Amino acid sequence: MNLPKTGATYAQERLGIAAMQVYAARHKQIWRETGTADVGIDGNLEFVNADGFATGRLVAVQVKSGPSYFSHPSARGWKFYPEEKHRRYWESFPLPVLLVLHNPDSEQSYWTDARQALRAPRAEPSFIEIPEENVLEQTDVFGLFESAGVHDQAFIPDVADVMRELLLRQSQNGSFPVSYFDLFAHGLTNICRSIYYGMDVVSTAVEYNLHAAGSEFGMGIGEPEHAFAFGFVKFLQAQGLAEINYSDCLIDWVDREMQPHFVAPLTSRGRAVVAAIHAEEAKLVAASELQDAGLLHVAQEGFFGMVPESYFRRLPRIREFQQAARRNQV
């Protein structure tokens, strides 16, 4: 019969897209398929919170459907070999890129964050691994949206309550006395329009609190304390207080097993918390519960910079390198 014919590839592709649509519908998320100019992204998934509010938190999705994508097993699942153009495209994409492999025979889908895998310090040069344990149908939405900075914690609408929560969240380890308020106030910089975070801020706050309490012991830190400190980064992100590159933080936290280190602009909510701290300080001073310290305030910028001792010895070598390299360019 001389009629147009659709191939098996088209049917397989649509099954993969349908699996993504079903996942979004069952988990009450918003799926937007790319209608035109699909050059490596099939659609976007938008996070909808438990109250049904669309949040603007997006992840991009690329679906690959068919048995052939499961023909390269790895130690943890399967290897996917992207073309170089797609590697560059996904790595530089402004949103996390979820790579989803769909098996039409088993009707199951598996996923990984391709952008995160390509940006990882030990990224494989030729393939992306899709773990067998990452079954799409069994993954909660927080897992899919993790590198987009979505966390399973309640959003606090009132700024005064955010400040209160910063005060109340304290480490329970006596040799690690620090609160989220400590980390927020100590990290303010750039005329209080940005916040700095790093292990040096954490250590300074802990050591001062130990000294002020008259403790004879030094800082005690282990896995729970590191988790508490990193929880502050999650809190900033979850409450929308700073514009943090959370996916980059995860590379430090997960892949390098270290605390992240960043300077992030405060959002309007973050700046409102600073204003709330100023207002509370003025109220305490007026009530004579806090001494008037003149121009010294709780929420005030601190300066930061590179430590000269860490790079001073390299200055001559940097200069010599440039001179030698330029000679070779002539």
N, C-alpha and C positions, 0 to 999 in steps of 0.2 A: 504494500500500500504506500503510495507516494504522499506521505504526510510528515510534518515535523516530528522529530523523535528526541526525547530527552534521554540522557545517559544515566547510568547508575551513579556517577559522580555527583550529579545534581541532587539526586535523592539522598545520598549519604550526607552531603553538606547541609541539607535542610533538616535532617534528623539531628545533627549536632546543634544547629541553631534552635530547634524546637526544644531540645533538652535544656538549653540555657533559658529559654522563655518559661518553661515549666518550673525551673528552679526559682526564677524571679517571682513568679505568680504564687508559688507555695510559701515563699518566705516574705511575701508582701513587699518586694523591692521593685524598683522601676527599671525595666529593660528597654533600651532604645537601640534598635538595629540600624546600622549604617545603611542608608538607602542608596546613596551614590558614592562614587569615588572610594570604594573599599581598596585601600592600598596596604593592608596589613592589620587593620582593626575592623572587626565585624560589628561592634556596637559598644555601648557604654552601659554600665550598671550603676544606678544611683542608690545610695544608702538611705533607707527610710527607717526612722527610729521606732521604738516600741509604741509611741503615741501617734504614729501615723504621719509624722512630719517629714517631708523631703528635706534633706540636709545640705544638698549641694556637694556632698562628698562622692566623688566619682572614681570608678576604675574602668579602664578600657579592657575589652575582651577580644581575643582572637581564638576562634574555634576551628579545630582540625578534626574531621570525622572520617572514619574508615579503618578497616583492619590493618592496612599497610602502616599506619602510624604506631602500631604496637609490635612491629617486627624487629625492633632494636632494644632488647631487654638490657637493663642495667642492674646494679646491685640492689637498688631501692625501688626500681620501677621500670621506666622506659627512657630511651634517649631520643630527643627530637633534634634534627639537624636543620637549623634555619639557614636560609640564604644569607649571604653577608649583608645585603641591603636591608633585610629585616632585622638582623642583629643590630645594625647601626640605628635603625628607625626605632625599635623598641627600647634600646638603651637610652636614647635621648628623648623619649616621649615624655610629655609633661605630667602624665598620669601613670599610676601603676598599670602594667599590662598583664592581665591574666591569660595564660596560654592553656586552653582547654582541649584535651583529646577525648573524643567521643567514640566509643566502641558500639557500632550498630548491632552487633551480635548479642552482646551482653546487656545492651541498653544502659550502660554505665559510662560516666564521664569522670575524668581525672584532671587535676589542674596544678599549676604552679605560677608563681609570680615571675614572669620572664624578665621583666625589667630589673627586678631585684637580683635575680640569678646572674644577669649579664653585668651588673654593677659590683657584684661581690668581689672581694680581694682575690679569691681563688677561683674565679670564673673559668669554666672549661672553655678552651679555645674553639671547639667545633660543635658542641652539642649542649642542649639544655635538658636537665633531668626532670622528669615528671614523676614524683613519688607515687607508688601504688596506694599508699595510705591516704593520699589526698583525693578521696572519693567526693566528687562535687555534691552529690545528693545527701551525703552525710556531714557536710561542712556547714557550720553555722555562719551567719553573715559576718560576724566579727572576724572570723578567720580570713574571709575573702577580702575584707576591707582594712586589714591590719596596717599595711604599709601606706594606706591613705590616711592614717591617723585616727581611725574609728576605734573607740574603746568601749568595753562593756561596763560603763559607769554612768551614773545619772548626771544629766546636765543641770547645773545650779543656775536658775535664771537671775536671781537677785545678787548684785555685786557685793552687797554687805554680807550676804551668806557665804560668798566665795572667800572673802577675807576671813570670816569666822572659821571656815573649813581649813584654810591655810594655817591658822593658829592651832586648831585641834589635832591636825595630823602630825603626830610626834612619834619618833622612834621609841620603842619600848625597851631598848637595850641601854642600860645605865652607862656603858662605856662608849655609847654612840648617841649622845644627847643632841638631837637636831630636829627641827620641825620644817614643814614646807614653807612656813612664813620666813624662817631663817634663810632658806635657799632663795626665796623670792626677793627679800629685802637685800641680801648680800649680793645678789646677781644684777641688780639694777645698774645700768650704764647708759651712756649716750643721752644725757639729760633726762634720764628715766623714760626714754622712748624705746629702749631695747633691754633685753635680759641676757646675761652671760651665764652659761652653765658649764661646769667641768668638775673633775674630782678635786681640783684645788679649792674651789668654792666650798664644796662639801667638807673637806678636811679643815679649812679655816674656821668654819662655823662650829664644827664639833670640838676642835681643840680649844676655841675660846670658851665655849660653854662648860667644858671640863675644868678649865682654869678658873672661871667665874664661880663654879660650884665648889672650888677648893679640893677637887679630886686629885689623888696622888697617882692615879693610873692614866695611861695613855689611851689613845683611841683604839677601840676594838671593832674590827670590821670583818665580816664574813659574807656569805651569800645572802642571808636575810637583809643585812644592812645595805648591800649593793642594790638589792631589789627595792628596798624602801626608797633609796635615792633616785633610782630610775623611775620609780612610781611618780615622783615629782614631775618628771618630763611628760609622762602620760597625763598627769593632772593638767598641766599647762595646755596640752593639746586637746584634751577632752572638754575643757571649759572654755576653749577658744580664747586663751589669754595671750598667745604669741604665735607668730607665723613660723613654725618649726618645720624644717625638712625632716619629717619623721622617718621616712624611708631610709635616709642616710644615717639617722640615729640607730636604726635597726641593724645596719651593717656593722657599726661599732659594737652594739650590745649583743647581737646574735653571732655574727661571724668572727669578730675579733675578741669577743668576750671581755669587753672593757666598757667603761662609762663613756658616753658620747661627750663631745666638746663643741660648743657652738655659741654664736651670738645671734639672737633672733629678735626681729622687731616686735614690740608689743602691739596687740590689736587695740581697737577702741575699748574693748572690755578690759584688757590688761591695763591700759592707762586709767580706766575708771577705778580699778582696784587701787592703783597708786593714789588717786584722788581720795578714795575712801580711807586709805591709811593716813593721809594728811589730815582729813577731817576728824578722824578718831584721835589722832595725836593732839590736835588743838583742843578737843573736848576734854581729854585727860589732863592737859596742862591747865585749862580753865578751872577744872575741879580740884586742882592741886594734888592730883594723883600721880603726876609726872612733872618733873622739874622742867622749867623753861630753859632750853639749851641754845637760845638765840638762833643762829643760822644753821645749827646742826639739827638734822631731821632724820626720822626713821627711814623714809623712802627718799633716798638721795643717791645720785649716781656715784659709782666707783669707777676708777680708771683701770684699764687692763692693757696689756701689751705683751709682745714676745720678750722672753727673758734673755738679755744680752749674753749671759754666760753660756747659753745653749747654742749660740751660733757665732760668737765673736771669733773663735779660732778658725772658722771657715772663711772669714772675710778675705784674707790673702789668697786662699785657694780659688775662691770664686773669681777674683780679679785675674789671677793667672790663667784660669780656665778660659775666660773670655778672650784674653789676649792670644792664647794658643789657638783657640777655635777660629778666631777671626783671621789669623794668618793662614789657616788651612782653607778658608773660604775664598781667598784671593787667587 
